Amino acid sequence: MHAVLLYLRSIPNVDREKVVLYGVSRGATASAMVAAEDSDLRAVVLVAGIYDLAATY
């Protein structure tokens, strides 16, 4: 997902100040992990993810 964000930000007509990450289910869990390391994201939308991995597995 880091590579996708780098690519997206390299596109000339993409406003780097307005990149939002949206994740559903396992994608929400992955998005939360990526967002914790990427302070340049404008917003993060997490839908129906598993956020307590220790309790789940």
Phi and psi restraints in degrees (range 20) as a CNS / XPLOR table:
assign (resid 1 and name C) (resid 2 and name N)
       (resid 2 and name CA) (resid 2 and name C) 1.0 -60.7 20.0 2
assign (resid 2 and name N) (resid 2 and name CA)
       (resid 2 and name C) (resid 3 and name N) 1.0 -41.1 20.0 2
assign (resid 2 and name C) (resid 3 and name N)
       (resid 3 and name CA) (resid 3 and name C) 1.0 -64.6 20.0 2
assign (resid 3 and name N) (resid 3 and name CA)
       (resid 3 and name C) (resid 4 and name N) 1.0 -37.4 20.0 2
assign (resid 3 and name C) (resid 4 and name N)
       (resid 4 and name CA) (resid 4 and name C) 1.0 -64.4 20.0 2
assign (resid 4 and name N) (resid 4 and name CA)
       (resid 4 and name C) (resid 5 and name N) 1.0 -42.7 20.0 2
assign (resid 4 and name C) (resid 5 and name N)
       (resid 5 and name CA) (resid 5 and name C) 1.0 -65.4 20.0 2
assign (resid 5 and name N) (resid 5 and name CA)
       (resid 5 and name C) (resid 6 and name N) 1.0 -39.5 20.0 2
assign (resid 5 and name C) (resid 6 and name N)
       (resid 6 and name CA) (resid 6 and name C) 1.0 -62.9 20.0 2
assign (resid 6 and name N) (resid 6 and name CA)
       (resid 6 and name C) (resid 7 and name N) 1.0 -44.5 20.0 2
assign (resid 6 and name C) (resid 7 and name N)
       (resid 7 and name CA) (resid 7 and name C) 1.0 -63.1 20.0 2
assign (resid 7 and name N) (resid 7 and name CA)
       (resid 7 and name C) (resid 8 and name N) 1.0 -47.2 20.0 2
assign (resid 7 and name C) (resid 8 and name N)
       (resid 8 and name CA) (resid 8 and name C) 1.0 -57.1 20.0 2
assign (resid 8 and name N) (resid 8 and name CA)
       (resid 8 and name C) (resid 9 and name N) 1.0 -42.4 20.0 2
assign (resid 8 and name C) (resid 9 and name N)
       (resid 9 and name CA) (resid 9 and name C) 1.0 -72.0 20.0 2
assign (resid 9 and name N) (resid 9 and name CA)
       (resid 9 and name C) (resid 10 and name N) 1.0 -15.0 20.0 2
assign (resid 9 and name C) (resid 10 and name N)
       (resid 10 and name CA) (resid 10 and name C) 1.0 -87.0 20.0 2
assign (resid 10 and name N) (resid 10 and name CA)
       (resid 10 and name C) (resid 11 and name N) 1.0 -11.2 20.0 2
assign (resid 10 and name C) (resid 11 and name N)
       (resid 11 and name CA) (resid 11 and name C) 1.0 -75.8 20.0 2
assign (resid 11 and name N) (resid 11 and name CA)
       (resid 11 and name C) (resid 12 and name N) 1.0 125.5 20.0 2
assign (resid 11 and name C) (resid 12 and name N)
       (resid 12 and name CA) (resid 12 and name C) 1.0 -56.3 20.0 2
assign (resid 12 and name N) (resid 12 and name CA)
       (resid 12 and name C) (resid 13 and name N) 1.0 -38.3 20.0 2
assign (resid 12 and name C) (resid 13 and name N)
       (resid 13 and name CA) (resid 13 and name C) 1.0 -92.9 20.0 2
assign (resid 13 and name N) (resid 13 and name CA)
       (resid 13 and name C) (resid 14 and name N) 1.0 16.6 20.0 2
assign (resid 13 and name C) (resid 14 and name N)
       (resid 14 and name CA) (resid 14 and name C) 1.0 -99.7 20.0 2
assign (resid 14 and name N) (resid 14 and name CA)
       (resid 14 and name C) (resid 15 and name N) 1.0 127.2 20.0 2
assign (resid 14 and name C) (resid 15 and name N)
       (resid 15 and name CA) (resid 15 and name C) 1.0 -78.5 20.0 2
assign (resid 15 and name N) (resid 15 and name CA)
       (resid 15 and name C) (resid 16 and name N) 1.0 107.8 20.0 2
assign (resid 15 and name C) (resid 16 and name N)
       (resid 16 and name CA) (resid 16 and name C) 1.0 -61.0 20.0 2
assign (resid 16 and name N) (resid 16 and name CA)
       (resid 16 and name C) (resid 17 and name N) 1.0 -20.4 20.0 2
assign (resid 16 and name C) (resid 17 and name N)
       (resid 17 and name CA) (resid 17 and name C) 1.0 -81.7 20.0 2
assign (resid 17 and name N) (resid 17 and name CA)
       (resid 17 and name C) (resid 18 and name N) 1.0 -7.2 20.0 2
assign (resid 17 and name C) (resid 18 and name N)
       (resid 18 and name CA) (resid 18 and name C) 1.0 -125.2 20.0 2
assign (resid 18 and name N) (resid 18 and name CA)
       (resid 18 and name C) (resid 19 and name N) 1.0 29.2 20.0 2
assign (resid 18 and name C) (resid 19 and name N)
       (resid 19 and name CA) (resid 19 and name C) 1.0 -81.5 20.0 2
assign (resid 19 and name N) (resid 19 and name CA)
       (resid 19 and name C) (resid 20 and name N) 1.0 126.7 20.0 2
assign (resid 19 and name C) (resid 20 and name N)
       (resid 20 and name CA) (resid 20 and name C) 1.0 -119.5 20.0 2
assign (resid 20 and name N) (resid 20 and name CA)
       (resid 20 and name C) (resid 21 and name N) 1.0 140.0 20.0 2
assign (resid 20 and name C) (resid 21 and name N)
       (resid 21 and name CA) (resid 21 and name C) 1.0 -105.9 20.0 2
assign (resid 21 and name N) (resid 21 and name CA)
       (resid 21 and name C) (resid 22 and name N) 1.0 129.8 20.0 2
assign (resid 21 and name C) (resid 22 and name N)
       (resid 22 and name CA) (resid 22 and name C) 1.0 -126.6 20.0 2
assign (resid 22 and name N) (resid 22 and name CA)
       (resid 22 and name C) (resid 23 and name N) 1.0 125.3 20.0 2
assign (resid 22 and name C) (resid 23 and name N)
       (resid 23 and name CA) (resid 23 and name C) 1.0 -135.0 20.0 2
assign (resid 23 and name N) (resid 23 and name CA)
       (resid 23 and name C) (resid 24 and name N) 1.0 142.6 20.0 2
assign (resid 23 and name C) (resid 24 and name N)
       (resid 24 and name CA) (resid 24 and name C) 1.0 -122.8 20.0 2
assign (resid 24 and name N) (resid 24 and name CA)
       (resid 24 and name C) (resid 25 and name N) 1.0 135.7 20.0 2
assign (resid 24 and name C) (resid 25 and name N)
       (resid 25 and name CA) (resid 25 and name C) 1.0 60.1 20.0 2
assign (resid 25 and name N) (resid 25 and name CA)
       (resid 25 and name C) (resid 26 and name N) 1.0 -121.5 20.0 2
assign (resid 25 and name C) (resid 26 and name N)
       (resid 26 and name CA) (resid 26 and name C) 1.0 -64.7 20.0 2
assign (resid 26 and name N) (resid 26 and name CA)
       (resid 26 and name C) (resid 27 and name N) 1.0 -29.1 20.0 2
assign (resid 26 and name C) (resid 27 and name N)
       (resid 27 and name CA) (resid 27 and name C) 1.0 -63.8 20.0 2
assign (resid 27 and name N) (resid 27 and name CA)
       (resid 27 and name C) (resid 28 and name N) 1.0 -31.7 20.0 2
assign (resid 27 and name C) (resid 28 and name N)
       (resid 28 and name CA) (resid 28 and name C) 1.0 -67.7 20.0 2
assign (resid 28 and name N) (resid 28 and name CA)
       (resid 28 and name C) (resid 29 and name N) 1.0 -40.5 20.0 2
assign (resid 28 and name C) (resid 29 and name N)
       (resid 29 and name CA) (resid 29 and name C) 1.0 -64.1 20.0 2
assign (resid 29 and name N) (resid 29 and name CA)
       (resid 29 and name C) (resid 30 and name N) 1.0 -46.6 20.0 2
assign (resid 29 and name C) (resid 30 and name N)
       (resid 30 and name CA) (resid 30 and name C) 1.0 -63.4 20.0 2
assign (resid 30 and name N) (resid 30 and name CA)
       (resid 30 and name C) (resid 31 and name N) 1.0 -40.3 20.0 2
assign (resid 30 and name C) (resid 31 and name N)
       (resid 31 and name CA) (resid 31 and name C) 1.0 -64.0 20.0 2
assign (resid 31 and name N) (resid 31 and name CA)
       (resid 31 and name C) (resid 32 and name N) 1.0 -39.0 20.0 2
assign (resid 31 and name C) (resid 32 and name N)
       (resid 32 and name CA) (resid 32 and name C) 1.0 -62.7 20.0 2
assign (resid 32 and name N) (resid 32 and name CA)
       (resid 32 and name C) (resid 33 and name N) 1.0 -39.7 20.0 2
assign (resid 32 and name C) (resid 33 and name N)
       (resid 33 and name CA) (resid 33 and name C) 1.0 -67.3 20.0 2
assign (resid 33 and name N) (resid 33 and name CA)
       (resid 33 and name C) (resid 34 and name N) 1.0 -41.8 20.0 2
assign (resid 33 and name C) (resid 34 and name N)
       (resid 34 and name CA) (resid 34 and name C) 1.0 -67.5 20.0 2
assign (resid 34 and name N) (resid 34 and name CA)
       (resid 34 and name C) (resid 35 and name N) 1.0 -43.1 20.0 2
assign (resid 34 and name C) (resid 35 and name N)
       (resid 35 and name CA) (resid 35 and name C) 1.0 -62.4 20.0 2
assign (resid 35 and name N) (resid 35 and name CA)
       (resid 35 and name C) (resid 36 and name N) 1.0 -30.5 20.0 2
assign (resid 35 and name C) (resid 36 and name N)
       (resid 36 and name CA) (resid 36 and name C) 1.0 -64.8 20.0 2
assign (resid 36 and name N) (resid 36 and name CA)
       (resid 36 and name C) (resid 37 and name N) 1.0 -22.0 20.0 2
assign (resid 36 and name C) (resid 37 and name N)
       (resid 37 and name CA) (resid 37 and name C) 1.0 -108.5 20.0 2
assign (resid 37 and name N) (resid 37 and name CA)
       (resid 37 and name C) (resid 38 and name N) 1.0 -4.8 20.0 2
assign (resid 37 and name C) (resid 38 and name N)
       (resid 38 and name CA) (resid 38 and name C) 1.0 -122.5 20.0 2
assign (resid 38 and name N) (resid 38 and name CA)
       (resid 38 and name C) (resid 39 and name N) 1.0 95.6 20.0 2
assign (resid 38 and name C) (resid 39 and name N)
       (resid 39 and name CA) (resid 39 and name C) 1.0 -79.3 20.0 2
assign (resid 39 and name N) (resid 39 and name CA)
       (resid 39 and name C) (resid 40 and name N) 1.0 -3.7 20.0 2
assign (resid 39 and name C) (resid 40 and name N)
       (resid 40 and name CA) (resid 40 and name C) 1.0 -87.1 20.0 2
assign (resid 40 and name N) (resid 40 and name CA)
       (resid 40 and name C) (resid 41 and name N) 1.0 -5.0 20.0 2
assign (resid 40 and name C) (resid 41 and name N)
       (resid 41 and name CA) (resid 41 and name C) 1.0 -70.0 20.0 2
assign (resid 41 and name N) (resid 41 and name CA)
       (resid 41 and name C) (resid 42 and name N) 1.0 139.7 20.0 2
assign (resid 41 and name C) (resid 42 and name N)
       (resid 42 and name CA) (resid 42 and name C) 1.0 -75.5 20.0 2
assign (resid 42 and name N) (resid 42 and name CA)
       (resid 42 and name C) (resid 43 and name N) 1.0 -38.2 20.0 2
assign (resid 42 and name C) (resid 43 and name N)
       (resid 43 and name CA) (resid 43 and name C) 1.0 -158.4 20.0 2
assign (resid 43 and name N) (resid 43 and name CA)
       (resid 43 and name C) (resid 44 and name N) 1.0 163.1 20.0 2
assign (resid 43 and name C) (resid 44 and name N)
       (resid 44 and name CA) (resid 44 and name C) 1.0 -134.0 20.0 2
assign (resid 44 and name N) (resid 44 and name CA)
       (resid 44 and name C) (resid 45 and name N) 1.0 129.3 20.0 2
assign (resid 44 and name C) (resid 45 and name N)
       (resid 45 and name CA) (resid 45 and name C) 1.0 -115.6 20.0 2
assign (resid 45 and name N) (resid 45 and name CA)
       (resid 45 and name C) (resid 46 and name N) 1.0 119.4 20.0 2
assign (resid 45 and name C) (resid 46 and name N)
       (resid 46 and name CA) (resid 46 and name C) 1.0 -117.9 20.0 2
assign (resid 46 and name N) (resid 46 and name CA)
       (resid 46 and name C) (resid 47 and name N) 1.0 123.1 20.0 2
assign (resid 46 and name C) (resid 47 and name N)
       (resid 47 and name CA) (resid 47 and name C) 1.0 -123.1 20.0 2
assign (resid 47 and name N) (resid 47 and name CA)
       (resid 47 and name C) (resid 48 and name N) 1.0 120.7 20.0 2
assign (resid 47 and name C) (resid 48 and name N)
       (resid 48 and name CA) (resid 48 and name C) 1.0 56.8 20.0 2
assign (resid 48 and name N) (resid 48 and name CA)
       (resid 48 and name C) (resid 49 and name N) 1.0 44.0 20.0 2
assign (resid 48 and name C) (resid 49 and name N)
       (resid 49 and name CA) (resid 49 and name C) 1.0 -94.3 20.0 2
assign (resid 49 and name N) (resid 49 and name CA)
       (resid 49 and name C) (resid 50 and name N) 1.0 170.8 20.0 2
assign (resid 49 and name C) (resid 50 and name N)
       (resid 50 and name CA) (resid 50 and name C) 1.0 -101.2 20.0 2
assign (resid 50 and name N) (resid 50 and name CA)
       (resid 50 and name C) (resid 51 and name N) 1.0 115.1 20.0 2
assign (resid 50 and name C) (resid 51 and name N)
       (resid 51 and name CA) (resid 51 and name C) 1.0 -109.4 20.0 2
assign (resid 51 and name N) (resid 51 and name CA)
       (resid 51 and name C) (resid 52 and name N) 1.0 -8.0 20.0 2
assign (resid 51 and name C) (resid 52 and name N)
       (resid 52 and name CA) (resid 52 and name C) 1.0 -120.1 20.0 2
assign (resid 52 and name N) (resid 52 and name CA)
       (resid 52 and name C) (resid 53 and name N) 1.0 83.7 20.0 2
assign (resid 52 and name C) (resid 53 and name N)
       (resid 53 and name CA) (resid 53 and name C) 1.0 -63.4 20.0 2
assign (resid 53 and name N) (resid 53 and name CA)
       (resid 53 and name C) (resid 54 and name N) 1.0 -35.0 20.0 2
assign (resid 53 and name C) (resid 54 and name N)
       (resid 54 and name CA) (resid 54 and name C) 1.0 -63.7 20.0 2
assign (resid 54 and name N) (resid 54 and name CA)
       (resid 54 and name C) (resid 55 and name N) 1.0 -40.2 20.0 2
assign (resid 54 and name C) (resid 55 and name N)
       (resid 55 and name CA) (resid 55 and name C) 1.0 -74.8 20.0 2
assign (resid 55 and name N) (resid 55 and name CA)
       (resid 55 and name C) (resid 56 and name N) 1.0 -30.2 20.0 2
assign (resid 55 and name C) (resid 56 and name N)
       (resid 56 and name CA) (resid 56 and name C) 1.0 -78.4 20.0 2
assign (resid 56 and name N) (resid 56 and name CA)
       (resid 56 and name C) (resid 57 and name N) 1.0 -40.2 20.0 2
